[in-house]
Amino acid sequence: MPEKPILVYDGDCSFCKYWVRRWQRKTGDRVSYVPFQEVPEGFHEISELQFKRSVWLIMEDGRKLHSAAAAFELLAIGGFRAGRWLYYRVPFASKVFELAYRVVADNRDLFYKLTKLFFRDA
């Protein structure tokens, strides 16, 4: 088990790298960030294809979260707990958030351009 949560992301993705930098500022040293390209094959039984499709957050207790669930848990570690509360407590919210995550993940180049347009620190 890791000593602290590990977020594994696509290190070749500009959109992913941008958001990881933002998350790092929020979580400080409470989370390790590692591109999937730097982890051994079968890391925590997660395939390369799974790593390519979404972020994965591997918790100290062995839980493996991915996609929107991982993002909301990461935000909660950084102090923003409302998203995690909505994800788990509001009926169908998790399905909506996962659908939104999939749309963004499947269109990363477009969303990176939008990120650069709307966020000054892009």
N, C-alpha and C positions, 0 to 999 in steps of 0.2 A: 504494500500500500504506500502511496506517496505521502510525504510529510506535510504537504500542502496541496491544494487543488492544482491540477495541470490542465491548461487549455491548449489543445492541439488544433492548429488551423493550417490553411493552405498558404505556405510561404511564397508561392508564386503568384498569388492573387493580390493585386493592388488594393481592391476593396477590403479584403480581409486584413491586410497589413495596416491599412488606415485605421480600421475599427479596433484592432488589437492595440495600437498605440494609444488610442483614446481610453480603452478599458484599462490599460496598464497605469495610466495616470490616476484612475479611480481606485484601483485595487492595490496599488503599491507592491510591496513584496509579499502580499498574502496569497498571490497566485503566481505559478510559473507558466510562462508562455513558450510553446515550442512548435515550430513548423513541422507538419507531419513528415516532410522530406528528411527530417533529422532524427526520426524515431525508428527503432528497429521494426522489421516486418512483423505483423501480428501483435503489435504493442497493445497490451491489455485485451487481446483477442479482437481488435478492431482492424478491419481490412483497409488497404489503401483506397479502395473504391469508396468505402464509408467515410474515410477522412477527406476525400476529394469532394464529397457531397455536402458536408457540413462540419461545423466546429464540434469538438468533443471536449467535455469537461469531466476529468477523472477526479473524483473526490477522495479525500483521505479514508473514507469508510469503504471504498471500493465501488461506489455507485458510478455509473457511466451515463452522463447526460449528453444529449446532442441536440443540434438545431436550436429552436426557440427556447426549449427548456434549459439548455446550457447557457444561452445568452441571459435569460432572466435570473438564473442562479448566480451567474457572474456579476450581474448588476447588483444583486442582493449583497454579495460579498463586498462590493464597492459602496454600499450604503443605500441603494435605491431598492427598497423591498416591495414597493407597490406592484411592480410588474409581476413578480413571483406570486404575490398574493392573488392578483387577478388570474394568472395562468392556472393556478390550482383551485381557486375557490369559485370563480364565476362560470356557470354552465356554458359549455361550448367555447369558452375563451381560448383554451389550449388548442382547439382545432383551428380557430381563426388565426391565432399567432403562428401555428405551424404552417398553415397555408401561406401566410404572408412571408414567412421565412423562406419557404420553398420558392416562391416567386422571385424574391430577391436573389437567392442563391443560384437560381437558374439564369439570372440576368445580371451577373456581377459587373460586367463592363458598363452597362447602362447605369446601374446604381452607383458605380464609382464616379461616373461623370456627373450624376446628379449630386452626389456628396460633395464633389469639388465645387459645384456651382452654389450650393446652399450653406456649406460650412467654411468659414474663413481659414481654419487651421488645416485644411486639406492640402 
